[in-house]
């Protein structure tokens, strides 16, 4: 897709996809589910239909839809706009050409815009983030799609850690109460046991700091009001303190229950 303005009024365009009309009709039929954050439910339906399908063309369509609705799953309402028709190779949610509907076959497609709501106080930070991401060499959809799906919900409401590399981004919303509650609900999980008993950092950002981040990565901390460029050491310190705080909260609750 060509470069374009993604901020449209008080909405941010996660992706603009081109799909065959019948596929577009199905996606549009799930518009309310997308707004109600029920994409995971749609994904489960697609996955089951795909498992039972015996028709190759239908299987390709179901596979495409299941990947799309899995990517849209989460706690952020997604808005859908139908933008008209075009003739092109169909694209996926990352705006890459997709062969699900015929190997690189140019065909008539409906253009769909996937968006999230944003608020005025987020605009300055989002504009700055867009400028930072322009320097990435590839996979800018890490920000445009995946990060913005969460930033639209949390930016300027909770502190956020954000890493930007030449071909990746990683982010972490600092929400100790929510994370502690999640851990308490999954005490039997192997990862939770390792985290609590052995002090292993099983977080996405913790793993990134250990194995994915290189010398070209840049580190940011959004304190709830503005985006700050910080050193790797400062970034790591904020992350480690967050991990420690949540672990102490959970262990404290467990000791209280045991007593």
C-alpha positions as CSV (number, residue, x, y, z in Angstrom):
1,X,0.0,0.0,0.0
2,X,1.1,3.6,-0.7
3,X,2.1,5.9,2.1
4,X,-0.9,7.7,3.5
5,X,-2.3,9.6,6.5
6,X,-3.4,7.1,9.1
7,X,-5.0,9.6,11.5
8,X,-8.5,10.2,10.2
9,X,-10.3,12.6,12.5
10,X,-10.4,10.8,15.9
11,X,-9.6,7.4,14.4
12,X,-6.4,5.6,13.5
13,X,-6.2,3.3,10.5
14,X,-4.6,0.0,11.6
15,X,-4.7,-1.4,8.1
16,X,-6.4,-1.1,4.7
17,X,-7.1,-4.5,3.2
18,X,-8.3,-5.5,-0.3
19,X,-10.3,-8.7,-0.4
20,X,-12.8,-10.4,-2.9
21,X,-16.3,-9.1,-2.5
22,X,-17.7,-12.2,-0.9
23,X,-15.0,-12.2,1.8
24,X,-15.6,-8.5,2.4
25,X,-19.3,-9.2,2.8
26,X,-18.5,-11.7,5.6
27,X,-16.1,-9.4,7.3
28,X,-18.7,-6.5,7.2
29,X,-21.3,-8.9,8.7
30,X,-19.0,-9.2,11.8
31,X,-18.7,-5.4,12.2
32,X,-20.6,-5.4,15.5
33,X,-18.5,-8.3,16.9
34,X,-15.4,-6.2,16.1
35,X,-16.8,-3.2,18.0
36,X,-17.7,-5.5,21.0
37,X,-14.2,-7.0,21.1
38,X,-15.6,-10.4,20.2
39,X,-13.0,-11.2,17.4
40,X,-11.6,-14.1,19.4
41,X,-15.1,-15.7,19.3
42,X,-15.3,-15.2,15.5
43,X,-11.8,-16.7,15.2
44,X,-12.9,-19.8,17.1
45,X,-15.8,-20.2,14.7
46,X,-13.6,-19.9,11.7
47,X,-11.1,-22.3,13.0
48,X,-13.8,-25.0,13.6
49,X,-15.2,-24.4,10.1
50,X,-11.7,-24.7,8.6
51,X,-11.2,-28.0,10.4
52,X,-14.3,-29.4,8.9
53,X,-13.9,-28.0,5.4
54,X,-13.3,-30.3,2.5
55,X,-13.4,-27.7,-0.2
56,X,-10.0,-26.3,-1.1
57,X,-11.2,-22.8,-2.1
58,X,-13.4,-22.6,0.9
59,X,-10.5,-23.7,3.2
60,X,-8.3,-20.9,1.8
61,X,-11.0,-18.4,2.6
62,X,-11.6,-19.7,6.1
63,X,-7.8,-19.8,6.7
64,X,-7.6,-16.1,5.7
65,X,-10.5,-15.1,7.9
66,X,-9.2,-17.0,10.9
67,X,-5.8,-15.3,10.7
68,X,-7.5,-11.9,10.3
69,X,-9.8,-12.3,13.3
70,X,-7.1,-13.7,15.4
71,X,-5.0,-10.6,14.7
72,X,-8.0,-8.4,15.6
73,X,-8.6,-10.2,18.9
74,X,-8.1,-8.3,22.1
75,X,-9.8,-5.7,24.3
76,X,-9.7,-2.8,21.8
77,X,-12.9,-2.2,19.8
78,X,-12.1,-2.2,16.1
79,X,-14.1,-0.1,13.6
80,X,-14.7,-1.1,10.0
81,X,-15.2,1.2,7.0
82,X,-16.0,0.0,3.4
83,X,-13.9,2.3,1.1
84,X,-15.1,1.2,-2.4
85,X,-13.8,-1.2,-5.0
86,X,-10.4,-1.7,-6.8
87,X,-8.6,-4.2,-9.0
88,X,-5.5,-5.7,-7.4
89,X,-4.0,-8.7,-5.8
90,X,-5.8,-9.3,-2.5
91,X,-3.9,-8.2,0.7
92,X,-3.8,-9.4,4.3
93,X,-4.0,-7.4,7.5
94,X,-0.4,-6.5,7.2
95,X,-1.2,-5.0,3.8
96,X,0.9,-7.5,1.9
97,X,-0.2,-9.3,-1.2
98,X,-2.0,-12.6,-0.2
99,X,-2.3,-15.7,-2.4
100,X,-5.2,-17.2,-0.5
101,X,-7.6,-16.4,-3.3
102,X,-5.5,-17.4,-6.3
103,X,-1.7,-17.2,-6.6
104,X,-0.9,-13.5,-7.0
105,X,-4.0,-13.1,-9.1
106,X,-5.2,-9.6,-9.9
107,X,-9.0,-9.5,-9.4
108,X,-11.8,-7.2,-8.3
109,X,-11.5,-6.4,-4.6
110,X,-13.4,-4.5,-2.0
111,X,-11.3,-2.1,0.0
112,X,-11.8,-2.2,3.8
113,X,-10.4,0.1,6.4
114,X,-9.7,-1.3,9.9
115,X,-9.6,1.5,12.5
116,X,-9.5,2.3,16.2
117,X,-10.7,5.3,18.1
118,X,-8.1,7.7,19.5
119,X,-8.5,10.8,21.8
120,X,-7.1,14.3,21.3
121,X,-4.5,13.9,24.2
122,X,-2.9,11.0,22.4
123,X,-2.3,12.9,19.1
124,X,1.1,14.4,20.0
125,X,2.5,11.1,21.2
126,X,1.2,9.2,18.2
127,X,2.6,11.7,15.7
128,X,6.0,11.5,17.4
129,X,5.8,7.7,17.3
130,X,5.0,7.7,13.6
131,X,8.1,9.8,13.0
132,X,10.2,7.4,15.0
133,X,8.8,4.4,13.1
134,X,9.6,5.9,9.7
135,X,13.2,5.1,10.4
136,X,12.5,1.3,10.6
137,X,13.7,-0.7,7.6
138,X,10.9,-3.2,7.6
139,X,7.9,-4.6,9.6
140,X,6.5,-1.1,10.4
141,X,3.2,-2.8,10.9
142,X,4.5,-3.9,14.3
143,X,3.6,-0.3,15.2
144,X,0.8,0.6,12.8
145,X,-1.2,-2.5,13.5
146,X,-0.1,-4.4,16.6
147,X,1.1,-1.5,18.8
148,X,-1.6,0.9,17.9
149,X,-4.3,-1.6,18.7
150,X,-3.1,-1.3,22.3
151,X,-1.9,2.3,22.3
152,X,-5.4,3.5,21.3
153,X,-6.7,1.9,24.5
154,X,-3.9,2.7,26.9
155,X,-1.8,5.6,25.7
156,X,-1.9,8.6,28.1
157,X,-3.8,6.4,30.6
158,X,-1.1,4.1,31.9
159,X,2.7,4.1,31.7
160,X,4.1,2.2,28.7
161,X,7.5,0.9,27.8
162,X,8.3,0.8,24.1
163,X,11.3,-0.5,22.1
164,X,11.9,0.3,18.4
165,X,14.5,-1.5,16.3
166,X,15.2,-1.6,12.6
167,X,12.7,-4.3,12.0
168,X,10.7,-4.8,15.2
169,X,8.9,-3.1,18.1
170,X,8.1,-4.4,21.6
171,X,5.8,-2.7,24.1
172,X,4.6,-3.3,27.6
173,X,1.8,-1.5,29.4
174,X,2.6,-1.1,33.1
175,X,-0.5,-2.3,34.9
176,X,0.5,-4.1,38.2
177,X,-3.0,-4.7,39.5
178,X,-4.2,-6.3,36.2
179,X,-1.1,-8.4,35.8
180,X,-1.2,-9.6,39.5
181,X,-4.8,-10.6,39.1
182,X,-3.9,-12.5,35.9
183,X,-1.1,-14.4,37.7
184,X,-3.4,-15.3,40.6
185,X,-5.9,-16.8,38.1
186,X,-3.2,-18.9,36.4
187,X,-1.1,-20.2,39.3
188,X,-1.0,-23.7,37.8
189,X,0.7,-22.4,34.6
190,X,4.2,-23.5,34.0
191,X,5.4,-20.0,33.1
192,X,3.7,-18.5,36.2
193,X,5.4,-21.1,38.4
194,X,8.8,-20.3,36.9
195,X,8.2,-16.6,37.4
196,X,7.1,-16.9,41.0
197,X,9.3,-19.7,42.3
198,X,12.5,-19.1,40.4
199,X,12.3,-15.4,39.6
200,X,12.5,-16.0,35.9
201,X,11.2,-13.1,33.8
202,X,8.7,-14.6,31.4
203,X,7.5,-11.3,30.0
204,X,7.6,-10.4,26.3
205,X,9.8,-7.4,27.0
206,X,12.0,-9.4,29.4
207,X,12.7,-11.9,26.6
208,X,13.3,-9.1,24.1
209,X,15.9,-7.5,26.3
210,X,17.7,-10.8,26.7
211,X,17.8,-12.0,23.1
212,X,16.2,-9.6,20.5
213,X,17.4,-6.1,21.2
214,X,20.6,-5.0,19.5
215,X,22.8,-1.9,19.4
216,X,20.4,-0.2,17.0
217,X,17.3,-0.5,19.3
218,X,16.0,2.7,20.8
219,X,14.2,2.7,24.2
220,X,11.2,4.8,25.2
221,X,9.1,5.3,28.3
222,X,5.7,7.0,28.1
223,X,4.9,8.2,31.6
224,X,1.2,8.8,30.9
225,X,1.7,12.3,29.6
226,X,4.6,12.3,27.2
227,X,7.1,10.0,25.4
228,X,10.6,10.0,26.8
229,X,13.7,8.6,25.1
230,X,15.6,6.7,27.8
231,X,18.8,4.7,28.1
232,X,18.6,0.9,27.9
233,X,19.7,0.8,31.5
234,X,16.9,3.1,32.6
235,X,14.4,1.2,30.5
236,X,15.5,-2.1,32.0
237,X,15.4,-0.7,35.5
238,X,11.7,0.4,35.0
239,X,10.8,-3.0,33.6
240,X,12.6,-4.9,36.4
241,X,10.9,-2.8,39.1
242,X,7.5,-3.5,37.5
243,X,8.2,-7.3,37.4
244,X,9.4,-7.2,41.1
245,X,6.4,-5.2,42.2
246,X,3.9,-7.6,40.7
247,X,5.7,-10.7,42.0
248,X,5.7,-9.2,45.5
249,X,1.9,-8.4,45.2
250,X,1.1,-12.0,44.2
251,X,3.3,-13.6,46.9
252,X,1.8,-11.3,49.4
253,X,-1.7,-12.4,48.5
254,X,-0.7,-16.0,48.6
255,X,0.9,-15.6,52.1
256,X,-2.3,-13.9,53.3
257,X,-4.5,-16.7,52.0
258,X,-2.2,-19.3,53.5
259,X,-2.3,-17.6,56.9
